[in-house]
Amino acid sequence: MSELLELTAARAAECVRAGELSPAEIFSAYRERAEADDLGAFLWLPEEPPRPAAATTSADPPLGGVPLAVKDIFCVEGAPTTAGSRILDGYRPPYTATPVERLAAAGAPMLGKTNMDEFAMGSSNENSAYMPVRNPWSPDRVPGGSSGGSAAAVAAGLAPWSIGTDTGGSIRQPASLCGLVGLKPTYGAVSRYGMIAFASSLDQCGPITRDVTDAALLLRHLVAGRRDPCDSTSVDFPEEIELPSSHDLGGLRVGVVPELSEAATIDAGVKAVFDAALERIEELGGGVEEISLPHSEHGLSAYYVLAPAEASANLSRYDGVRFGLRSGDGDLLSLYERTRAEGFGDEVKRRIMLGTYALSSGYYEAYYGRAQRVRTKIAEDFRAAFERVDLVVTPTSPSVAFRLGERTADPMAMYMSDYCTVPMSLAGLPAVSIPAGLSEDLPVGLQITGPAFTENRILAAAHALERAFGFDSSPARRPAAAAPGR
Amino acid sequence: MIDREQVLHVARLARLELTDAEVERMARELSGILDHLERIVELDLDHVEPTSHVVALENVLRPDEPRPSLARERALAGAPDATDSGFRVPSPGAAAANGS
């Protein structure tokens, strides 16, 4: 049984197809692990596990019945869906999100719903209204956020693979802090239908997995070659996602961005792992050259205007009328105000206030308008860079996993976690984080970005580098698992 | 800098009831965040077009064909207070009647 849990999801699916394992065996092994979760990774497990093959459309589904941990931001018909918020306590959606439906149809049934920062706002998972999540590498540290539950579940071997969402880094940063692979696809590649909205022009769904092959396999079935008519911003992915097999970076030009990788906010230990990664890139035949993204240092400022502004509009739907919590008595206005006061946590209130301020009369042009123009400049910077290079690499997170409580008192310090990931989000570009090594015995992620719809190129490079780094993401190799109580 | 009055004004726009302690804290925290964000005010952006959406899409339409939508009882199932045909809320006029 413990050998089963050591398999990557793609390998487990192969074993199912070869008749060496049954989907039911895999499901119950992970179900047992998930029930014993002591990290706060899961918010909900179905009472009766679904029959693994129930949702699939074929007798021999490509994902082999290997179950999927689903971030609690995805609506699943009849299953509690809270987005980590009290305001949706008890909500059971009447329909299922397209990404969950597509993966179930391909043979990855839902294992359970994972914990997250409330409405995906946060970089530590401490903004969950239910409980914080602990990092399996070191239980007194955060797993990152907002998809912290999805990352912790996979890193601890409570789930074989997972999906999360990324608005400014919410897949990549927790993947980095938990020693996993996390991919944010090109904006529009994956349907947002049924994914509870935070900032609609930025939100994307993507995989968090133990290795690059697992990420490619999930992405293949998430994009599935056709746009979703239920999401007008989704687009046809121009090619099939390949399972990467590349062992070198022959001829690829790789750009390094001093504005990001040499910023004062990058910890020395992270920088050392990043510099070593650049050497590996050259050893694998990649050409490393310096490029400039002159506006990327303003990405964070633009992001923290645009995302809260969009959030303040999206979250207006939580008013105690159609679903979720209702509070207050007397008139309609006090029902709205009281419900929202009781239902939302501190960070969500802060962002609603920030966004409402940025959109309010007299300030709109100074903040929102300017932030949209910075967004244009950042996208132009990337376009110019990709005339010269094929890929851009940066550290994913400025630091390794930090301690629980360390940044909760200072919103700006928490926001700095997104320094290297927001520019790609603003430009709508695909980016993957892969574990590149350790600093302070904790994982450090390398972020690889390419032009829109170059997921195959990014995954091929990530695959070659993954082999070169030799990072072992299997749960048994975690210090916490090897030495319980550490 | 954001003062108490501005916080209360914005909270009203956002339909958020804040406690006195929250108003104080919000004024301090929002001022701190805006200080940082104000760095973009220094940039020369006069002739730059704003980006609201990264993918060039226009008029995504579907055929205008009638089809079943979510059944009414399912749409109402999650409501804190529903009638057979809709969501029940207190009268907006109750505010004036209460004098609040």
Interface residues (C-beta under 8 A of the other chain):
Chain A: Y91 R92 P93 P94 Y95 Y187 G188 S201 P229 S232 T233 V235 H295 H298 S301 A302 Y304 V305 S312 S316 D319 G320 V321 R322 F323 G324 L325 R326 D329 G330 D331 L332 L333 S334 L335 Y336 E337 R338 R340 A341 F344 K349 R350 I352 M353 L354 T356 Y357 S360 A366 Y367 G369 R370 A371 Q372 R373 V374 R375 T376 K377 A379 P411 M412 Y415 L426 A427 G428 A452
Chain B: I2 Q6 V7 H9 V10 A11 L13 A14 R15 L16 E17 L18 E22 M26 E29 L30 G32 I33 L34 H36 L37 R39 I40 V41 L43 L45 V48 E49 P50 T51 S52 H53 V54 V55 L57 V60 R62 L70 R74 A75 A77 G78 A79 P80 D81 F87 V89 P90 S91 P92 G93 A94 A95 A97 N98 S100
